[in-house]
Amino acid sequence: MNSNLANILRPKSLDTFIGQSHIIGKDKSLYKLILKKEIPHLFFYGKPGTGKTTLSKIIAQESGYEFYNFNATSLKIEDLRKIFKTYENSLLKPLIFIDEVHRLSRTQQEVLLPIMEDYKAIIIGASTENPFFSLTNGIRSRAFVYQFQSLNYIELKEVLLKAIDYLDIELDKECIEYLILSSNGDARALLNLLDFGYKVDSNITLDSLKELRVISIGDGVSSSASHYDITSAMIKSLRGSDTDAALYYLARLIDGSENLDFITRRLVIFASEDIGNANPNALNLAVSTMNACNKIGYPEARIILAQCVVFLSSCPKSNSSYNAINTALDYVKNNSSFKIPKNIQDNHQGYLNPHNFGGYVKQKYLEKDIIFYKTNNIGFEKTLTEWITKIKR
């Protein structure tokens, strides 16, 4: 083959697109808008190989827009202005696709604002990171943001079967399993491995696939069992303070060559979500574990992981901070915004500095009294609650 298999088999229409049914299922709003050629400005984010660029190209084709592909890291404002000028007196519109959109500078975003406002072009951005916090309020208010999910086993198998049919080859069950499981929801990675496995020898073997991809990409897998199930079991064992069970599942992950970044990220999340201020040192140790493991690597990283798991399992547990932010977010999403009291606005009119009153002074911080945080009074969290209660007296 002279061309990349992933490009050859790239879907050209909505009907052949695989995955993201939560966004473009036939009963979904975006799907209906595409069919009506009423395209809003869009920002897609998610893991590699989930179809962000492909869907953007399909939208352009279905809607009759010229597709222009840019990357935010090398995007020049002058290039954008040339395109906009070309279509200045045209009934046609360009579709500007910007990869790594979270890297757009403020200046670049300001150039896009009037274009988005008047719909002189359709802007679609893509990123592996959530671009929400890097985009200005003006950009966010003019667009919709969608998260792309990793393709599941069934969806990846559908991609693989199309590729097998295209290549006119046969694969045994072990090869199929390895191609799917080691690709971690990434359709492009699956097709690339198959592509180069075929270029080595049209009679593809499991050994040749493993030579090309020694360790699974992204978050990894542990044998044929779902790494998510094993990781979930480890986290639940930590939450239940069963140290031996947590170590067993950690060993399963290590034995399956699980990606260190994947394990340590989940330990950091657990330290904050399930321990929190019951023992603030848990988060410090988990973050230190993440940094140390990613520098040292296997096999020595196993020792650091074990130390962290034993500590987290033995800590007192509290999810009060986790519950508090979820309650606050739910309130913000479903209620109108409070006005910020004048005494704590940026100009500081009437602001009372607690440092000038021995560490605490009563004043208005919210327009309306509301409680999000409810302490569990566990471990150091109890000490914090006692201190707050004391100073407010």
N, C-alpha and C positions, 0 to 999 in steps of 0.2 A: 504494500500500500504506500502510495506517495503522500497521503494526507493523514492527519491525525484522526483516529477513530471517533474521538469525542466530538470533533467538528463535523465529521461526515454524518453522524447520527443525531446531531443537534436538532431537536424538534422545531418544526417550521410553522406549527399552528397550535391553537389551544387544544384541539382534539388529540394531538399527539404529545402534548406536554404531560410529563409525569411528576406527581407530587404537588404539594401546596394546595390540597383540596380545601383547606380552611380559608384560603384566600380566593382561589379561582374555581371552586366547585361550581357546577352549573346553577346552583341556587344562591350563589354569593353575589353581592352587589358589584364587586369589581369585574367579575365575569360579564355581568349584564351591561356594565358601562363600556367594556371593550367591544362587545357586539354592537352597541349603539354608536361606537366611535366617539364617545364622550369621555375623553381621557383627562383625569385630573393630574396634577403634579404628584409624583410618587417617590417615596424613599423606601428601598428594600434593604433589610439587613439580615444576616444569618451566616452560617458556616459556608465554607467554599463548596462548590459542586452541588448547590441546592437549586440552581436555576434562575438566579437573579438577572444575569445578563441575557440569558435565553428568553425569559419572559418579556424583558424589555424590548428585545428585537421582534418578538411575536406581536407585541402591542403596536409597535411602529408599522409592521407589515399589515396587520389587520385594519389599522386606521388610515393607512396611506400616507404616513409621515416618512420623510427622509431621516435616516438614522445616523447620528454623529456620535462617535465613541471617544470619550476623554477619560483621563485619570487626573484626579484632583492634585496629585503631587507634581504634575507637569503641565497642568492647565494654564494657558495664557489668556488673559482677558481680551487681548487683541484678536485672538482666534475666534472667540465667542462673538465679538462685535462684528467681525467679517461675516459670520454666518447670519446673524440677525439682520445685517444690512442687505444681504442677498435676498432675504424673504420679506423685505420691508413693504413692497407693493404687490406681494403675491398672495393668492388665496390659499396657497399651501402653507403648511407649518413644518418646521423641523422638530425632531425629537432629539433632545440633547441628553445623552446618557453619560453620567459621571461616576466612575468607579472610585472607591476609597473616598466617598463623599464626606466622611467625617473629618477629612483633612482640608476641606475648603477654608480658605482664609476669610476674614471679615470683609475684606475688599472684594473678593470674588463673590461672596454672598450678596453684597450690596449691588453688584452689577446685575445679578440674577433677579433681584426683587422686582424692578419695574417690568421685566420680561414676563415673570410669573404672574404679576398683577394683571397685565393686559392679555395674557395667554398668547403672546406673540410666538411662543415656542412652548413645547411640553418638556418639562424637566423631570428626568427620572435619575435618582441617585442610588448607588448600591454600596454596601460596606459589609465587612465581616463583623464590625462593631456597631452597636446601637448609636446612630448619628444624632439622636434626639438632643443630647446635652451639648453637642458641638455646633448645632444649628441655631441661628438667631430666632427670636420670637416671630419676626416677620416672615422668615422662610417657613417655619413650622406651621404658622396659621394659614399658609397658602397651599399646604400639601398634606398628604396622608402617609403615615408610616406603617409599614407591614413587616412583621418578622417572618423570615423563612425558616422552616424546620428541616432538620436532616431527613433524608429519605429513609423510610422504614424498610424492613427486610423485603416485604412484598413489592414495594416500589422499585427497590434496587434489582430485585430478581426480574421484574418486567423490563427494566433497562438492559439487563444482561442477556435475557432471551432474545431481544431485538438484535443485539450485537452478534450473538451466536448465529442467528438466522442470516444476518448480513455476511458474516465470514464463512458461512456454510461449513461449520465444524461441529464436532461433538465434544462435550466436556463431561467428565465423571462428576459424581456428587461431591466428592471432596474438593475438587477445584472450584465448583460453583459456590460451596460454602465458604471457602477461603477468600474468593474474590469479593463476596458480599460482606462477610464479617470483618475482614481487614480494611475495608474501605470506609467504615464508620459513617454511613449515611451520605457519602460523597460520590455522586454519580460520575463525575469527571475522573476521580481517582480510580474508580472501578474500571472504566473504559480504558484508561491509560495503562493499567496493569495488564488487562486483557490484550490490548494493542501490542505492547512490547513482548508479552509472552508469546503471542502469535508470530511476531517477527523473529523471535529466537527459533521457534519450531512450530509449524502449524499443528503438530500433535502436542498440545499443551499438557504439561504434567504439573502436579502439585509441587514437586521439588523445584521446578524452574520458576514457578510463581513465587515461592518462598525465597529463592535466591534473589529475585528482583525486589521483593518487599520483605525484608527480614523481620521487621517489626511493623505492626499495624499502624496506620496513620492516625492523627488526631488523638482521640481519647482512648484508643486501643480497645482490645477485647481480651477476654480470658477464655481460651479454648472455644468450645461451641456454646457455652453458657453466656447469657447476656451479662456484660460487665455492669450494666445498670442494676441488675438484680443483686449481684455480689456487692456492689458499692452500697446499695440501699440496705442490704443486710448488715454491712459493717457500720453504717451510720446509726441504724436502729439499735445495734448492739452497744454502740458508744452511748447512745441516749439512755439505754437501759442499764448502764454501768456494768455490763458484762465484759470485763477486760479480755478474758480468754476467747470469747466468741469474736470480739472485735479483732483480736490478733489473728485468729484463724482466717477470717475473711480478708484481712490485709495480706496474709501469706498467699491466699488464692490469687489476689490481684498481682502481687509481685511475681509469683510463679508463672502467671500468664503474660508477663512482660507488659503489664499495664503502664501507660504513660504516666510518668512521675507528676507532671503538671496537673493531670486529671485528678490524681489521688490527693495531692496537697491542696488544690483549690477547694475540694470538698471538705477537707479537714479545717481549713480556714473558715469556710461558711458555717460549719458545725460549731466551731468555737464561739462564734458570735450569736448564731441563731439559738443554740441549745444550752449554752453556758452563760454567755453574756457577762453581766456584772456580778454574777454569783462568784466568779473568779476571773477578773480582767486579764490575769496573766495567761489565760488559755489562748486568747487571741494573739498575744505577743509570741508565745511559743509556736503556734500554728504558722504564723507568718515567717518566723525564723526557720521553721522546718521547710517551708516552701522555698525560701531563698537558698538554704543550704543544700537541699536535695537537688535543685536544678543546677547548682554549681558542681556538686560532687558526682551525682549520677549513681547508677547501680554499679557494683553490688553493695557498696558501703552505705548508700542511702537507706537501705533496709533498716539499719540500726537507728537512724534518725527518725524514720517513720514509726518504728516500734516505740521509741521513747515518747513521741508525741501522742500516739494512740493510747498508751498506758496512762499518760497524764490526763488526757481528755476524758477517758472513761472513768477515772477516779475523781474527777471534779464534781462539786455540787452543780445541779442543773437548774437553769431558769430561762424561760423564753419570753420574759416580760418585755424586753426591748423589741424583740421580733413582733410580738402581738401589738405593741404600741405603734410602731411605724405602719403596720398594715391597717390598723384602725384609723390612723391619721390620714393615710393615703385614700382610704375608702371614703372618709369624710370630705376630703378635698375634691375628689372626683364627683361626688354627688350633691355638693352644696355650693352656693355662691361664695366667692372669696370675701374674707373679712377685710375691712379697712384697717390699715396699720395705724395704731394710736399715734397721735402727733408727737408724744414725748419720746418715742423710740424711732421716729423717722430719721432720715439721714441728716437733717439739719439740727437734730438734737434739741428741739424746743421743749423745755420743761423736763428734760431727762435727768433722772437722779442716779448718779453713779454709786452702785453698792459699795465700792471701795471707800467712799467717803462716809459711810454709815456703819462701819464695822463689818462689812461683808454681806449685808442684806438690808434692803429697804423695800417696803411694799409700794408697788406702783403698777400701772396698767400695761400689760404686754399683749393682751388679746382683746379684741372688741367685745367678745362674748366669752364667759367662763365655760370651759369644756375640758374634760379629762380624757386623755388618750392612754397615759401610762398608769398601769396598776402593778405595783411591786409584788413579787412573790416572797419577799423577805427571806431569801435564801443566801447563805454565804456572805460575801462582801456586799452584796446588794442590800442586805439588811442594815449594814453599817451606813451605807449611803442614805437610805430612807430615814434612819435615826438622825443623821446629821441635818437633812433637809427639814425634818419635823422640828428639830431643836432651834435652828436659826429662824424659822418662821414664827416661832413663839415670841 
